[in-house]
Amino acid sequence: MISYAPFWRTLKEKNITTYTLINKYNISSATIDRIKKGNGISTMKIDDFCRILNCNVSDIVEYIDDN
């Protein structure tokens, strides 16, 4: 299972809000909603987040084994 918990931690550490992502960086509210609900997002969006937040993929998503 993919978890976006690192994304929320990274936002907090970088002091960036979802409002800023939407209004300053043109990330759609639908993308933020997908992350909140734990749904998939494209690798292009992960790349965008890494660029905006100046971080690694592991700071956005992590894999958690369901077993």
Residue, then its C-alpha position, 0 to 999 in steps of 0.5 A: m500500500i502507498s502511504y502519503a504520510p511523508f508528504w504531510r510531514t514534509l509539508k509541515e517541516k517546510n512550512i508549506t500549506t495546501y493553500t500555497l500548493i494550490n494558489k502559488y504552484n498551481i497544484s489542483s485541489a483534486t490532486i490534494d483531495r486524492i492524496k487526502k483520500g489515499n488515492g493514486i497520483s501520477t509520477m509527474k505529480i510526484d516529480d512536481f512535489c519533489r521540485i516544489l518541496n526540494c525533496n526526494v520521492s521518499d519524502i512524498v510517498e512510502y510503501i507499506d507492506d499489507n502483510 
